[in-house]
Amino acid sequence: MILVTGSNGMVGSYVKDAFAGEEIVLTDLPEMDVRDKNKVFSLIDKYRPKTVLHLAAETDVDKCESEIDYAYLTNALGTQNVALACQKYDAEMIYVSTGGVFNGAPKRVHTEFDRPDPVNVYSKAKYEGEKLVRLFLTRFYIFRAGWMIGGGPQKDHKFVGKMISLLKTKKEIEAVNDKFGSPTFAKDFVTGIKKTIKTGNYGLYHLVNSGVCSRFEMAQEIARLLKVEVTIKPVTSERFPLPAPRAASEAMRNYKLDLLGLNPMSEWKKALVDYLNQWQK
Ligand SMILES: NC(=O)c1ccc[n+]([C@@H]2O[C@H](COP(=O)([O-])OP(=O)(O)OC[C@H]3O[C@@H](n4cnc5c(N)ncnc54)[C@H](OP(=O)(O)O)[C@@H]3O)[C@@H](O)[C@H]2O)c1
């Protein structure tokens, strides 16, 4: 059995299909608040899952920057609670982390062997979460995702969702061209998790669609695929000041899975086609 935390979110929306045929317990706020150690322990004691897929997190990077205690409580100590419960009840744990742990120069692509250096509170707390998982468990997987794509019209509050609404109303759009990342289609990501955990090769993995791009390049590709006539203007990130700093590059490649011959992820432009097709359905 797999018990999922934070299952109502963007990534969680693909879990049921990806793990079809397996027994799954989906949990989220308010019943399962990972900041509450007693709740976490009693739920894991009740179901005794083989695997806990820990998705629960505060994912609003700018909110984390101003609500620091809340960010560390949820993303670091919430993860500690789940890890300690997995230790006590002998479950393996899957933790989802972020390419935001890196602080690379423009277009730098990071592997699992590069040293993290997170630049904002969200990413620092997620990185602390990684360290806590490693501290308490031996049977764990940590999967780092990039710029997440997914959720469809109901749950996509990220870049693709925003871009689709802008394309409906604007003739000219500005998009940032000095920050780089690796798009990650949540559907491919969850399917990739399922394939990787079957191997029993515990450890840390990058799991992103291949390729690196800026938001500007992503915006261009979305407009091209949706066949919208629009002018997309490249601007630097100074044009859109945000509370939380972002690294010039948090791009990654799935180096360990490549080395093992197990990399299941397609190229980001193909993943975008799949996602937009799904959206239009
Ligand atoms: N989204 C990205 O771009 C991205 C990139 C890399 C890694 N990740 C990681 O991927 C994982 C899944 O993210 P996602 O994209 O699915 O995010 P999401 O859509 O924000 O979903 C996160 C879920 O966790 C819930 N949650 C928040 N605080 C909680 C708490 N204290 N206890 C239990 N549940 C709580 C949220 O509920 P509410 O909505 O009610 O707050 C939401 O349902 C997270 O660990 C995230 O850090 C995300």
The ligand as an SDF file (V2000), in Angstrom:
LIG
                    3D

 48 52  0  0  0  0  0  0  0  0999 V2000
    5.1980   22.9080   -8.1300 N   0  0  0  0  0  0  0  0  0  0  0  0
    6.4880   22.9390   -8.4770 C   0  0  0  0  0  0  0  0  0  0  0  0
    6.9180   23.7100   -9.3720 O   0  0  0  0  0  0  0  0  0  0  0  0
    7.4670   22.0060   -7.7970 C   0  0  0  0  0  0  0  0  0  0  0  0
    8.7720   21.9430   -8.2790 C   0  0  0  0  0  0  0  0  0  0  0  0
    9.6730   21.0880   -7.6570 C   0  0  0  0  0  0  0  0  0  0  0  0
    9.2740   20.3300   -6.5730 C   0  0  0  0  0  0  0  0  0  0  0  0
    8.0060   20.4270   -6.1020 N   0  0  0  0  0  0  0  0  0  0  0  0
    7.6340   19.6130   -4.9420 C   0  0  0  0  0  0  0  0  0  0  0  0
    6.6920   18.6420   -5.3900 O   0  0  0  0  0  0  0  0  0  0  0  0
    5.8110   18.2960   -4.3110 C   0  0  0  0  0  0  0  0  0  0  0  0
    4.3740   18.3790   -4.7850 C   0  0  0  0  0  0  0  0  0  0  0  0
    4.1400   19.7290   -5.1790 O   0  0  0  0  0  0  0  0  0  0  0  0
    2.8820   20.2030   -6.0370 P   0  0  0  0  0  0  0  0  0  0  0  0
    3.3930   20.8760   -7.2320 O   0  0  0  0  0  0  0  0  0  0  0  0
    1.8800   19.1060   -6.1600 O   0  0  0  0  0  0  0  0  0  0  0  0
    2.3710   21.3390   -5.0470 O   0  0  0  0  0  0  0  0  0  0  0  0
    0.9120   21.8070   -4.6810 P   0  0  0  0  0  0  0  0  0  0  0  0
    0.0420   21.7510   -5.8800 O   0  0  0  0  0  0  0  0  0  0  0  0
    1.0700   23.0920   -3.9410 O   0  0  0  0  0  0  0  0  0  0  0  0
    0.4390   20.6580   -3.6580 O   0  0  0  0  0  0  0  0  0  0  0  0
    0.9290   20.5410   -2.3560 C   0  0  0  0  0  0  0  0  0  0  0  0
   -0.1710   19.9650   -1.4910 C   0  0  0  0  0  0  0  0  0  0  0  0
    0.2930   19.8960   -0.1370 O   0  0  0  0  0  0  0  0  0  0  0  0
   -0.7200   20.4240    0.7110 C   0  0  0  0  0  0  0  0  0  0  0  0
   -0.1700   20.9190    1.9570 N   0  0  0  0  0  0  0  0  0  0  0  0
    0.3560   22.1550    2.2390 C   0  0  0  0  0  0  0  0  0  0  0  0
    0.7170   22.2170    3.5330 N   0  0  0  0  0  0  0  0  0  0  0  0
    0.4360   21.0100    4.0850 C   0  0  0  0  0  0  0  0  0  0  0  0
    0.5720   20.4630    5.3820 C   0  0  0  0  0  0  0  0  0  0  0  0
    1.0650   21.1790    6.3940 N   0  0  0  0  0  0  0  0  0  0  0  0
    0.1660   19.2030    5.5970 N   0  0  0  0  0  0  0  0  0  0  0  0
   -0.3410   18.4490    4.6000 C   0  0  0  0  0  0  0  0  0  0  0  0
   -0.5300   18.9070    3.3510 N   0  0  0  0  0  0  0  0  0  0  0  0
   -0.1300   20.1770    3.0920 C   0  0  0  0  0  0  0  0  0  0  0  0
   -1.3510   21.5220   -0.1300 C   0  0  0  0  0  0  0  0  0  0  0  0
   -2.6080   21.8860    0.4060 O   0  0  0  0  0  0  0  0  0  0  0  0
   -3.1240   23.4180    0.1930 P   0  0  0  0  0  0  0  0  0  0  0  0
   -3.1820   23.6250   -1.2830 O   0  0  0  0  0  0  0  0  0  0  0  0
   -4.4360   23.4070    0.8760 O   0  0  0  0  0  0  0  0  0  0  0  0
   -2.0980   24.2880    0.8460 O   0  0  0  0  0  0  0  0  0  0  0  0
   -1.4380   20.8410   -1.4970 C   0  0  0  0  0  0  0  0  0  0  0  0
   -2.5840   20.0300   -1.6200 O   0  0  0  0  0  0  0  0  0  0  0  0
    6.1710   19.2630   -3.1630 C   0  0  0  0  0  0  0  0  0  0  0  0
    6.9890   18.6010   -2.2490 O   0  0  0  0  0  0  0  0  0  0  0  0
    6.9380   20.3730   -3.8450 C   0  0  0  0  0  0  0  0  0  0  0  0
    7.8430   21.0040   -2.9630 O   0  0  0  0  0  0  0  0  0  0  0  0
    7.0910   21.2290   -6.6960 C   0  0  0  0  0  0  0  0  0  0  0  0
  1  2  1  0
  2  3  2  0
  2  4  1  0
  4  5  1  0
  4 48  2  0
  5  6  2  0
  6  7  1  0
  7  8  2  0
  8  9  1  0
  8 48  1  0
  9 10  1  0
  9 46  1  0
 10 11  1  0
 11 12  1  0
 11 44  1  0
 12 13  1  0
 13 14  1  0
 14 15  2  0
 14 16  1  0
 14 17  1  0
 17 18  1  0
 18 19  2  0
 18 20  1  0
 18 21  1  0
 21 22  1  0
 22 23  1  0
 23 24  1  0
 23 42  1  0
 24 25  1  0
 25 26  1  0
 25 36  1  0
 26 27  1  0
 26 35  1  0
 27 28  2  0
 28 29  1  0
 29 30  1  0
 29 35  2  0
 30 31  1  0
 30 32  2  0
 32 33  1  0
 33 34  2  0
 34 35  1  0
 36 37  1  0
 36 42  1  0
 37 38  1  0
 38 39  2  0
 38 40  1  0
 38 41  1  0
 42 43  1  0
 44 45  1  0
 44 46  1  0
 46 47  1  0
M  CHG  2   8   1  16  -1
M  END
$$$$
